[in-house]
Amino acid sequence: MASITFFESGIRKELPDSSGIKEACEDAGIPFGCKDGLCGTCLVTVIEGRENLSPKNDKENDLLGPAGDERLACQCILKQGNITIKY
């Protein structure tokens, strides 16, 4: 079982390994626009555990570039372990 912690609230949610984080982020109040990695509305910063997320895909690289801790929540898969994000 994996987990996501929201830095601002301290709320922690458990997720099955290899699941998307979009639904948990929506529940925490992160806004979503297109939900397809094009608009950047769901931009989050990974504080801890970025190695537990899927690599940035082409949509994220095009919008954000390959480096850095910023991710699009609609595109992230939590492979395993724990992550802490800030929005």
Buried (B, 14 or more C-beta within 10 A) or exposed (E): EBBBBBBEEEEEBEBEEEBBBBEBBBEBEBEBEEBEBEBBBBBBBBBBBBEBBBEBEEBBEEBBEEEEEBBBBBBBBBBBBBBBBEB
